[in-house]
């Protein structure tokens, strides 16, 4: 086990769920362990588990108390949770187009000023990153990304917005994100993507999964409109590349 991580903790979460916590802060190694445990349980299911929900630093395990109790489940989970994660295998990679700035990224200039640089430099840093989908949450398809360049780390907005557009590409704290649906946000809006990471009547409904890798590339606003129409019709406009 990595020296920086404490032993995993089992935390009761209501009367039919348990949280397997690997860290109390956002941590890359903890997230690797979360995803490894999630995959292990998918490959070798424990009778009584009904659903698992991976997050940055913990795995929420739902179970049927009529089939397995908390103590018995814990006895089965811990030996798996303490195992070192296997070597990182090839992950799916997505190239995601982004229209930066202007009406699509209304905070880009303010972010550049706050970091004493130019909007073009912010775009280059953001688009130059190699991100991992650490978790899906908040709203359907909302992809929380680890791997944000440290030079772009900044506090969230003091006054969150009540509504931000679907497809918003934003940063907040040490995180980056792809926002699929219109929603409130306290993050800084750098641009928008026409990619739908969630589309109810499309197959697949969810485009990204925890463990996927993501890179961004800039597009102009005319191209955004063209790709947005294609995406609305159900086309996957993100580029999947071989790992």
N, C-alpha and C positions, 0 to 999 in steps of 0.2 A: 504494500500500500504506500502511496506517496506520502512522504514525511510531513508534508504540509497539511494533510487532511486527517481529521480525527476519525475514529471508528464511526460507521453509520449508526444513526439513532432510529428507533422505531417509535413513532408518535401516533397515538390514537387520534383518529380524525372522524369524530362521530361514532355511531354504533356499527358502521359497516364499511369502514375504510381505515387504512393505516398509511402514514407517510414515512417513507424510508428517506431520511435526510442525510446527505453526504457532506454538507457544508452549510454554514450560516450566511455566507456571502456568495456573490456570483464568482464562480471559479471554473476555469476550463477543465481541469482534471476531474472536478466533481461532476460536471456535465457529461464527461466521457463515461463515468461510472453509472450515472443515471441511465444513459442510453444503452450501456452494456447490460445492465440489469433488466431493462425493458425488453431487450432482444432475447435475453436468456429465458425470461418468463414466457415470451411468445413461442420460443422454440420448444420449451419443456414446461407446459402449463401446470400450475398447481391447482388441484381440484378445489373449487370454491371461489377462486378469483374470477371476477366478472368483467373487470376493466382496469387498465393501467393508464396513467396520465403523466408523461414525463415533463419536467420543468427544468429550469436552470440548474438547480442544486438538490432536487429531491424527486422521488417517484411516488405519486399517489396511487395506492393499490386499493381498488374497491373489491369487496368480497361479500359472499352470502353467508351471514352468521348461522344460518340453518345447516350449512354444509361444512363450515370450518370456523373455529373460534379464533379470537385474537392471539392467544398464547401459542396455539398450534401453528397458526400462520407465521408468526414471528420466528418460531423455531425452524421453519422451512425457508424463510426469506433470508435470514442473517447469513447462513453459510454461503449463499449465492452472492449476497451483497458485498461480502468482504473479499471476494476473489478479485485479483487484479484484472482490469479490463483487457480483452485481447488486443493485439496490435490493430491499429486503425486500418481498415480495409478501404478499398476504393468506394467513394461516395458519389451519388449523383451530383452533377454540377449544372447550375443554371446561370446563363448570362441574361441579365435583366436590363432592358432598355429604360432609360430615365430621361425625362425632360426636366432639366435643372433650371431653377430660377424663374423670374417673371411671375406670372399668375400661378404657375405650378409649384413654385418654391419660394414662397413669400418671405421666408426667413433667411434666405441665402446671403443677402447683403449684410444683414445684421450679424449673422454668424461670422462672416469675414471680418467685419469691424471689431467684433469682440475678441477675435483671435489675431488681430493685427496683420491681416493678410488680405488677399483679393478673392472675389468670388470664383475666379478661374482656378485659383490654387485650392480652394475648398473642394471644388468639383474634382480636380485631379487627385486629391488625397482620398476623397470618398470613393471615386470610381476605381482607384488603384488598389483598394482593399480586397482581401480574400476572406470572406465571411462564412461562418457556419450557422445553420439554423439550429439554435439551441433549444427552442421550444415554440409551440403554437399556443396562443392564448388571447385573452381579453375579448376579442371578437373572432368569429370563424375566419381562419386563414391568416390571422395576424401573426407574421413571422418575426420573432425576436432573434436578432443576429448578434453573435459574438464576433470579435475580431476587428472592431473599430479602431482605426489608427489613434494612438494615444494623443496625438496632437489635436484630435477632434473631440476629445472628452470635454464636456462642459455641462454645467448644471442645467436642469430642465427650466422651462419658462416659469417665472414667478406667477403669471396669470394664465392658467390653462385655457385653451379655447373650447367652447362648448361643442363645436362641430368642425371637423376637418375632412377634406375630400377623400373619397375612395381612391386607392392607389398611391397615397402619400408615401414618400420616402423621407424618413426623418431620423434624427439622432437625439439622444437624451442620456445624460450621464456617460456611462461607458458602453452604451448599447447603440445599435442601429436597428432599423425596423422597416418592414414592408407592411403597410396598412391596407387591407383589402377592402373593407367597408367604410363608409362615412361614419365617423365616431369622434367623441371628445379626445383631446390630446394636449399634453403639456410639453411635448417634444418640439424640436426645431425642424421646420419643414424645409427641406432642401430641394425637393422636386416631386414629380409624380411619374408613376409607371403605368402603362396601359395593361400590364399583366394582371390577370385575376388569379390570385393564389387560392381563391375559393369561388366556386360557381356551382350553385345547387344542382342545376340540370345538366352539367357537363360530366363527362367521364374522362379523367378522374375528377371528383368533386373538389378535392384538395390537391393543389399542385405541389407544394413543398411539404417536406416531412422533417422532423428533428434528425439531425445528422447530415442533411444535404448541405452542399457548398454553394455559395452564391457570389457572383461578381456582377458589377454594374458597368454599363457603358452609356455615354451621353447620346441623346438624339435631339433633333430640333423639334420645335413645337408642331410643325406641319406633319412630321413623321409620327409624332405622338397621336395626333387626331386620326391618322390612317390606321395605325395599329390598334387604337382604342375601338374603332368600329369593328375591326376584325375580331378583337377579343370579346366584344359584346355579343358577337354572333357565335361564340363558343370556341374560337381558334386559340390555341396556346401560342402566344407570341413571344414567350421566353424561349431562348435557345438552350436546348439540353446538349451538353458537350460531354465527350468521353473523359472519364477521370484519368 
